[in-house]
Amino acid sequence: MIKILFICHGNICRSTMAESVFTHMVTQQGLSQQFRIASAATSREEIGNPPHYGTVNKLRSMGVPLVPHRAVQMTKADYKNYDYIIGMDGMNIRNMLRILGSDPEHKVYKLLDFGAHSRDIADPWYTGNFDLTYEDIVEGCEALLAYLQNGNGR
């Protein structure tokens, strides 16, 4: 089983969207038994809150089921519990490494590192652009799944 933890700042927009999108992708391909997928925040600001209405609305409009979720904060213990710990932008990666201490097993990635053009996924909390965020997350999730299906899973 491949264990993936998606991370963003508050765990109500991007990481929750990525968790739902990736879960939907693997379910559609009949692979859900091969994965454990979750999401978390680097901050404590939104702990216990449901996904942002912009994320909920975008997923609904695209026919992607929302994974039931309340925001949680990642912990140092997550390092031993997940194979891939995937942030949405450079600031997430810095904060993740601050929480984890180090990445000796090279488990920490930025989601779009798996795509053709590594870049940050903009935070729709600030941009208001859930459409662009969704497109970037789909691109990253498709590339991640292809990467794993090509024998790169742990």
N, C-alpha and C positions, 0 to 999 in steps of 0.2 A: 504494500500500500504506500502510495506517495502522499506525504502530508505537506500541505501548502498553507501558509499564513500570509494573507495580504494585509499591508499596513499603510495607513495614512495618518494625518495629524489627529483628526477627531473621531474617526471610525463611523462617520455618518454619511459620507458622500462617496469618495473614490474607492476606498477599500471594501466597503459594503457593496458597491456596484460591481467591483471586480469579483468578489465572492459569489454574487448572484449570477453574473455572466459566465464565469468559469464553471460553476456548478451546472448551469443550464447546458453549456457546451458538452460537458462530459456525460450528462444524463442523456442528451440527444444521441450521443454516439454509443450508448450502452456501456459506458466506462465508469459509472458512478461508484461501483464497488472497489475500484482501484485507487480511489482518492479519498482523502479527508481534507476538507477545505474549510477555512475559517478566516476571520479578519479581526484586526485590533487597531488600536490607536497608539501613537507615541505620547500623547498628552492625556490629561485627566479631565479636560474641559467638558466633554460630552458623555462621560461614563453613565451608562444606564439609559441613555436616550435612544429612541428608534432612528432608523435611517431618515435622512433629510427628505422633505417632500419633493424636492427636485429630482433626487435619485429615484424615489418611488414612482413618480410620474413618468420619468424617462423609461425606466424598465417596463412599466405597464404599457406604455405606448409601443414598445418594441416586442411585446409578447414574452418578456423574460420574467419568470416568476421570482419574486423577491424572497430571498432566504430569510426566515424569521430571525430577527437580530436586535440586540441591544448593545450599544457601544461598550467595549472593554479596553483596558490598557494592556499592551504587551508587557511581558516580564522577562527577566533573564532566563527563567526556566523554559520559556518557549524555544530557546535554542536547541535544547535536547529533544523537544517534542515535535519539531517540524524539520522537514528536509529542505524546504525552500521558504525563505522569509523575504517577501517581496514588497518593497516600498514603491511609492508612486513618483517621488521626486528626490532630488539631491538632499534637501533638508530632512526629509523622512529618513534617508539612509544615515545621515549624520546622527540624528536622534536615536535611531535604532541601534547604531553602534555604541552610542553613549549608554543606552540601557543594557545592551548585551555585553559590553566590555571589549569584545573582539569577535572575529569571525574566522577562527582557525580552520574550519571545515568548508569555508567558502559557500555558505548557505544564503548569504545576503545578496539580493539583486534589486535592481530597479526594473519594473515591469517591462518597460520598452527596451531594456537591454536585449530582450529576446527577439525584438523586431528588426527590421532592416535599418532603421534609423533610431539609435538610442537617444532619448530625450525625456524630459520631465512631462508628466501629465498634469496640466494646470488644475488647480483646485477650484471647482465650481462654487464653493462657498464664497470665494472672492470675485470670480469672473462672472458668475451667473450663467455660464455657458455649459449646461449639462449635455447638450448635443455633442460638442467637441470632446468633452470628457468621455462620453460613451464611445465615440468612434475610436479614441486612443486606447481605451480599455479593451474594446473588442480586438483591435489590432494586436495589443500585447498579449491578451489571453489566447488568441489563435496561434500566435508565434510560440508562446509557452507550451501549449498543447502539442504543437508540431515538434518542438524541441524534445519534449518528453516521449513522444511516440517514436522518435528516431533513436531510441535507446539511451537517452541521457538521464532517465529517471534513476533515483537512488535506490 
